[in-house]
Amino acid sequence: MEKVREFLGQFISDTNIDADLNLFESGLVTSLFAMQLLLYVEEEFGIQVTNEDLDVKNFQSLNAVTDFVMNKIAAAA
């Protein structure tokens, strides 16, 4: 989660946010951020985000991204 939090720090000034905070509903990030986050996740963690994975629930919070990444890594193992 810390790597994702650091990445988020490039887009918002205060990364000391609740890990369950909905990043999109809170207005902290834009839809452009979603694409940047998707690319970051693929590159940083070596996973492929498929069309089936393109659900806002997978990327809406720090915990959601962490769970998504861990599930993808576990499924690949």
Stockholm file with secondary structure:
# STOCKHOLM 1.0

chainA/1-77         MEKVREFLGQFISDTNIDADLNLFESGLVTSLFAMQLLLYVEEEFGIQVTNEDLDVKNFQSLNAVTDFVMNKIAAAA
#=GR chainA/1-77 SS CHHHHHHHTTTCSCCCCCTTCCTTTTTSSCHHHHHHHHHHHHHHHTCCCCGGGCCGGGTSSHHHHHHHHHHHHHHHC
#=GC SS_cons        CHHHHHHHTTTCSCCCCCTTCCTTTTTSSCHHHHHHHHHHHHHHHTCCCCGGGCCGGGTSSHHHHHHHHHHHHHHHC
//
